[in-house]
Amino acid sequence: MRVATSVSTGAAVAVAVTAGHFINDAYSAMLSPLGPALRMQFGTSIAAITLLIAVFSFTSSVLQPFLGILGERFDRRLMAALGPAATGIGLSLMGYAPAFGLLVLLVAVAGLGSGLFHPAGAAFVARYSPVDQRGLWASLFSAGGTAGMALGPIFAGVGLHNLPVFAPIGLVVAFAIYLVTPAERASTQRPGVREYLTIFRGPMVTLWGMAVLRSLASSGFGVMLPFILSAKGYSYGATALALGVYSVASALGGIVGGRISDRRGRTLVLRSSILGTVPLFVLLVLSEPAQLWYYPLMFLVGAFINASIPVGVVTAQEYAPKHVAVASSIMMGFSWGFAGLLLFLVGLLADATTPTVATLVSISLLLPSVWLAYRLPEPQKARLD
């Protein structure tokens, strides 16, 4: 049943979970920039670092559909609050892991916290947003995460052994989420496995495939960028600035894309944003920070490629209006997580060739991604439960 609420109450809920998204993704974004430092401290290969990222993707993303089901059966307020706390504690302690195996365990626990948060937070926003502004509200929630990703590299800049100073922020935000968001008890109706399986079919599968390919392209770029710039002689500061610009642009692009989708349609934004990114992305990879156009081009690429992310989430919710948490998890978790698992192959390719070659191969996946986007039907703006 739809929750009857005032605009002010809905706004308070949205602000709380968006703050959670901000700090949760700030923690998550520390992992990739610290790849070279982790490689040095633990004496591993690039492939091992991408495997570490794949573990985080598995627990934070691949498991999200199952965590989304939990969100429909239990009080999702608790899930939304636990997420930033677990993510912050796990990733803040990376520099103190005595062995690589324990580092993997810490990252896995942190990923699970992120996986708990995302479907619960997205469901809160979907349930409390006005129908005619659903894309905008979802994009603002998404922008909180991408803005946090801009802060993550700055957090990482303090070094592995100073990261614990940021852990209390997640605890404070988690407490605020628990206080502000309403308790939502499980419905008396308990859908069976068969009903949940029917969600992932037809256009939802096409949408998921589009998102996996898009995510692998953008994630491959994000993971390889520190190695690309390091090989060209640039410092960590250049990498942090580049990733920061990319993340800020992602947040703004998502807001613009979400609002356009409310007025012009979801599929228009999905198709045009991915298609327009391809030539810009290739030029960006072949450029470097010393060139005047590098950072403006980084901004354009971040805005274009990520304009489709919140729109994709809303599209999935409107394809499955009775299961918004599970639908959100398919787009926010299962697609990202599946792409994250494939990042290990990108790492192997980088070891066999160069990080630049591996990145260009990843970007080429945007072509089949946009082909899938053109096969998507426009969803109906149904009421979300």
C-alpha positions in Angstrom: 0.0 0.0 0.0 1.3 3.4 -0.9 2.4 5.5 2.1 0.3 8.6 2.6 2.6 11.4 3.6 3.1 15.1 3.4 5.6 16.7 1.1 7.7 17.9 4.0 7.8 14.4 5.5 8.8 12.9 2.1 11.5 15.6 1.7 12.9 14.8 5.2 13.1 11.1 4.3 14.7 11.8 1.0 17.3 14.1 2.5 18.2 11.6 5.2 18.7 8.7 2.8 20.5 10.9 0.3 23.0 11.9 3.0 23.4 8.2 3.6 24.0 7.6 -0.1 26.6 10.4 0.0 28.7 9.1 2.8 28.3 5.4 1.8 29.5 6.0 -1.7 32.3 8.3 -0.5 33.6 5.3 1.5 33.2 3.1 -1.5 35.0 5.4 -3.8 38.2 5.2 -1.7 38.9 1.7 -2.9 39.9 2.3 -6.6 42.2 5.3 -6.0 44.0 3.3 -3.3 44.7 0.5 -5.8 48.4 1.4 -6.3 49.0 1.9 -2.6 47.3 -1.5 -1.8 49.3 -3.2 -4.5 52.5 -1.8 -3.0 51.6 -2.6 0.7 50.5 -6.2 0.0 52.9 -6.9 -3.0 50.2 -8.0 -5.4 49.4 -7.6 -9.1 46.9 -5.3 -10.8 44.8 -8.4 -11.4 44.7 -9.0 -7.6 43.6 -5.4 -6.9 40.8 -5.8 -9.5 39.9 -9.1 -7.8 39.6 -7.2 -4.6 37.3 -4.7 -6.3 35.3 -7.6 -7.7 34.8 -9.0 -4.2 33.4 -5.6 -3.1 31.2 -5.6 -6.1 29.9 -9.1 -5.3 28.9 -8.4 -1.7 27.7 -4.8 -2.4 26.0 -5.3 -5.7 25.5 -8.9 -6.9 23.8 -9.8 -3.7 21.5 -6.7 -3.8 18.4 -8.5 -5.3 18.4 -10.8 -2.3 18.9 -7.9 0.1 16.1 -6.1 -1.7 13.8 -9.0 -1.0 14.8 -8.7 2.7 13.9 -5.0 2.4 10.3 -6.0 1.4 10.0 -8.5 4.2 11.6 -6.6 7.1 11.9 -3.0 8.4 14.0 -1.4 5.7 14.8 1.5 8.1 17.3 -0.8 9.9 18.9 -1.8 6.6 19.2 1.8 5.4 20.9 2.7 8.7 23.2 -0.2 9.0 24.6 0.3 5.5 26.8 3.4 5.9 28.1 2.3 9.3 29.3 -1.1 8.0 30.8 0.3 4.8 32.7 3.0 6.7 34.1 0.7 9.3 35.2 -1.9 6.9 36.9 0.3 4.3 38.5 2.6 6.9 40.4 -0.3 8.4 42.0 -1.5 5.1 45.5 -0.2 6.0 45.5 -2.3 9.2 44.8 -5.7 7.6 47.8 -7.9 8.5 47.4 -10.0 5.3 45.7 -9.8 1.9 43.2 -12.5 2.9 42.0 -10.4 5.8 41.9 -7.3 3.6 39.5 -9.3 1.3 37.3 -10.1 4.3 37.2 -6.4 5.4 36.2 -5.3 1.9 33.6 -8.0 1.7 31.9 -6.8 4.9 32.0 -3.2 3.8 30.4 -4.3 0.5 27.6 -6.0 2.3 26.9 -2.8 4.2 26.6 -1.0 0.9 24.4 -3.7 -0.5 22.0 -3.3 2.5 21.7 0.4 2.0 21.1 0.9 -1.7 17.8 -1.0 -2.2 16.4 0.3 1.0 17.4 3.9 0.3 16.1 3.8 -3.3 12.8 2.3 -2.1 12.3 5.1 0.4 12.8 7.8 -2.2 10.5 6.0 -4.7 7.7 5.6 -2.2 7.8 9.2 -0.9 8.4 11.1 -4.2 5.7 12.9 -6.2 4.7 10.8 -9.2 5.4 13.7 -11.7 8.8 14.3 -10.2 9.9 10.7 -9.7 12.9 11.0 -12.1 14.0 14.2 -10.4 13.9 12.8 -6.9 15.7 9.6 -8.0 18.3 11.7 -9.7 18.9 13.8 -6.5 19.3 10.5 -4.5 21.7 9.3 -7.2 23.5 12.7 -7.1 24.1 12.2 -3.4 26.0 9.0 -4.2 28.0 10.4 -7.1 28.9 13.6 -5.1 30.1 11.2 -2.4 32.2 9.5 -5.0 33.9 12.8 -5.7 34.8 13.0 -2.0 36.1 9.4 -1.8 39.4 10.1 -3.6 40.0 13.1 -1.3 39.4 10.7 1.7 41.8 8.3 0.1 44.4 11.0 -0.2 45.2 11.0 3.5 46.7 7.5 3.1 45.7 4.0 4.1 46.7 4.3 7.8 44.8 7.6 8.4 41.4 6.4 7.0 39.9 5.5 10.4 39.4 9.2 11.2 36.5 9.1 8.7 34.6 6.1 10.2 32.6 8.2 12.8 30.9 10.1 10.0 29.1 7.0 8.8 28.0 6.2 12.4 26.5 9.6 12.8 24.7 9.5 9.5 23.4 6.0 10.2 21.9 7.2 13.5 20.2 10.1 11.7 18.7 7.8 9.1 17.2 5.6 11.8 15.7 8.6 13.5 14.2 10.3 10.4 12.9 7.4 8.3 9.7 5.8 9.4 9.4 2.2 10.3 8.0 0.1 7.5 6.8 -3.3 8.6 6.6 -6.1 6.1 3.3 -6.6 4.2 1.2 -9.5 5.3 1.5 -10.8 1.7 4.6 -12.7 1.2 5.4 -13.2 -2.5 7.0 -16.5 -3.4 10.1 -17.3 -5.4 8.1 -17.7 -8.6 6.7 -14.1 -8.3 10.2 -12.7 -7.7 11.6 -14.5 -10.7 9.0 -13.1 -13.0 10.3 -9.6 -12.2 13.5 -10.4 -14.1 12.2 -11.0 -17.6 11.3 -9.2 -20.8 12.3 -5.5 -20.9 13.8 -5.8 -17.4 16.5 -8.2 -18.7 17.2 -5.9 -21.7 17.5 -2.9 -19.3 19.8 -4.9 -17.0 22.0 -5.9 -20.0 22.3 -2.3 -21.1 23.3 -1.3 -17.6 25.9 -4.0 -17.2 27.7 -3.0 -20.4 27.5 0.7 -19.5 28.8 0.0 -16.0 31.7 -2.1 -17.2 32.7 0.7 -19.5 32.6 3.4 -16.9 34.0 1.2 -14.1 36.9 0.0 -16.3 37.8 3.6 -16.9 37.6 4.5 -13.2 39.8 1.6 -12.1 42.4 1.9 -14.9 42.7 5.7 -14.7 45.1 5.8 -11.7 47.4 3.3 -13.5 47.1 5.2 -16.8 48.1 8.5 -15.2 50.8 6.9 -13.0 52.4 5.4 -16.1 52.5 8.9 -17.7 54.2 10.3 -14.7 51.3 12.1 -13.0 50.9 12.2 -9.2 48.0 11.0 -7.1 46.8 14.5 -7.0 46.1 14.5 -10.7 44.2 11.3 -10.4 42.1 12.6 -7.5 41.3 15.8 -9.3 40.3 13.9 -12.4 38.1 11.4 -10.5 36.6 14.3 -8.5 35.6 16.2 -11.7 34.2 13.0 -13.1 32.1 12.4 -10.0 30.7 16.0 -9.7 29.8 15.9 -13.4 28.1 12.6 -12.8 25.9 14.0 -10.1 24.9 17.0 -12.2 24.3 14.9 -15.3 22.1 12.6 -13.3 19.9 15.5 -12.1 19.5 16.9 -15.6 18.8 13.5 -17.0 16.3 12.6 -14.4 14.3 15.9 -15.0 14.4 15.5 -18.7 13.1 11.9 -18.4 10.1 13.2 -16.4 9.2 15.5 -19.3 10.4 13.7 -22.4 10.5 10.0 -21.5 12.9 7.6 -19.9 14.1 5.8 -23.0 15.1 9.0 -24.8 17.5 9.8 -22.0 18.9 6.3 -21.8 19.6 6.1 -25.6 21.0 9.6 -26.1 23.3 9.7 -23.0 25.1 6.5 -23.8 25.4 7.1 -27.6 26.7 10.6 -27.1 29.4 9.4 -24.7 31.3 7.0 -27.0 33.5 9.4 -29.1 34.1 11.7 -26.0 35.2 8.7 -24.0 37.8 7.6 -26.6 39.2 11.1 -26.9 39.5 11.4 -23.1 41.4 8.1 -22.7 43.9 9.3 -25.3 44.4 12.7 -23.7 46.2 13.7 -20.4 45.8 16.3 -17.7 48.5 18.6 -19.2 46.2 19.3 -22.1 43.7 22.2 -21.7 40.7 20.2 -22.8 41.3 17.3 -20.4 39.3 18.4 -17.4 36.4 20.0 -19.4 36.2 16.7 -21.4 36.3 14.7 -18.2 33.3 16.7 -17.0 31.3 16.1 -20.2 32.0 12.4 -20.2 31.0 12.1 -16.5 27.8 14.0 -17.1 26.8 12.1 -20.3 27.5 8.6 -19.2 25.9 8.9 -15.8 22.8 10.8 -16.9 21.3 7.4 -17.6 21.9 5.9 -14.1 19.0 7.3 -12.1 16.7 7.1 -15.1 17.5 3.4 -15.4 16.6 2.9 -11.8 13.2 4.7 -12.2 12.6 2.7 -15.4 13.1 -0.5 -13.6 10.8 0.6 -10.8 8.1 1.5 -13.3 8.5 -1.9 -15.0 7.9 -3.6 -11.6 5.8 -1.1 -9.6 4.8 -3.7 -6.9 8.5 -4.5 -6.1 10.4 -1.3 -6.1 13.1 -2.5 -3.7 13.9 -5.5 -5.8 13.7 -3.6 -9.1 16.0 -0.9 -7.7 18.5 -3.6 -6.6 18.5 -5.1 -10.0 19.7 -1.8 -11.5 21.7 -0.3 -8.6 23.3 -3.6 -7.5 22.9 -6.6 -9.7 24.0 -4.8 -12.9 26.9 -2.9 -11.2 27.9 -6.0 -9.4 27.9 -8.2 -12.5 30.0 -5.6 -14.2 32.3 -5.4 -11.2 33.0 -9.1 -11.4 34.0 -8.7 -15.0 36.5 -6.1 -14.0 38.9 -8.9 -13.1 39.1 -9.6 -16.9 39.9 -5.9 -17.5 42.7 -6.2 -15.0 44.1 -9.3 -16.7 44.0 -7.5 -20.0 45.8 -4.6 -18.5 48.5 -6.9 -17.2 48.8 -8.5 -20.6 48.8 -5.3 -22.6 48.5 -1.8 -21.0 45.9 -0.1 -18.9 45.1 2.2 -21.8 44.3 -0.7 -24.1 42.2 -2.4 -21.5 40.2 0.8 -21.0 39.5 1.3 -24.7 38.3 -2.3 -24.9 35.9 -1.6 -22.0 34.6 1.6 -23.7 33.8 -0.3 -26.8 31.1 -2.1 -24.8 29.0 1.1 -24.9 28.1 0.2 -28.5 26.1 -2.9 -27.7 24.8 -1.1 -24.6 23.1 1.6 -26.7 21.8 -1.0 -29.1 20.0 -2.6 -26.1 18.7 0.8 -25.0 16.9 1.2 -28.4 15.1 -2.0 -27.8 13.5 -0.8 -24.5 9.8 0.1 -24.4 8.8 3.3 -22.6 7.5 2.4 -19.1 4.1 3.5 -17.7 4.3 5.9 -14.7 2.4 3.6 -12.4 2.0 4.1 -8.6 4.9 2.4 -6.8 4.2 0.2 -3.8 
